[in-house]
Amino acid sequence: MIDLPGKVELLGVCYFPSIGKKVIPNIVPKDVFYIEIVLDGELQYGDWNEQQICRRGTMFWHQENDETVWRRTAPDKEFTSFAIRFRLLEPWDRPGHIGRWNNLNELDEFVLDAMRRTFDPAVDRRLLGSYLIHRLLWEFYASTLPQESGELPLPLAKAMSLMQNEDIAAVGIPRLAELAGVSEAHLHALFRKHLGSTPHKYLLRLRMKKARILLAGSTQPIKEVGARCGFQSLESFYRVFRAETGLTPVQFRRRNTALLQADALQHHISVEV
């Protein structure tokens, strides 16, 4: 049985892309939890003799003396993580060290909302901290429950998983259908029947989520953000982003400049290679 957390103090959040950085792990201090979630790419974690490859949705509940994530699976393999730091005001045992975020479809929206709320001075940080740790605990717990089988056809579930775990810029619908083991027409029919959408619209929604997070949580040039999210030109990125959000990428970033405060970067210490 998992114990519910007691009182915690929200210390901060951190959106961290490893691209172009030498990552140096933090050692978690006493009475502090670092909860990290892999958003993109892959990394290795564990002792040198028992390391495992961790991809999108892997959740780490780091406690005193644990290392935060830092080890690439290869020199050219990058990862993106999101971390929330809490100070324990009452004793509490974590539910486990490594688990999963259960609902991957909601992960990116959670990250964006957590960053926005953390730096909103009008938000009560006590309530926000309580909500965040309970939401994290729920996703961790829900991932351990027996999963209902047959909810979605296997090819559709595989296609959705590939969209969420592969490099979004590299995914094309014909190739996606091939990897899922169905024709492109059949894949379209599955999306319409079970999701009321099309593969292109679903992929676009994922690209928009990633773009909003990159714009809010990093200083990458707008053109690079568009390219990472699968847009062939800066013009097309601007056009689609404005149509979907009502703002240009620059306007959206300006509204979220508070997310780039120094506190958001203290979780990881990194230097340029």
Beta strands, then each sheet from edge to edge (+ up, - down):
strand 1: 8-17
strand 2: 21-24
strand 3: 32-41
strand 4: 43-45
strand 5: 52-54
strand 6: 58-62
strand 7: 71-72
strand 8: 79-88
strand 9: 98-100
strand 10: 269-272
sheet 1: 1+ 8- 3+ 6- 9+
sheet 2: 2+ 10-
sheet 3: 5+ 4- 7+
end
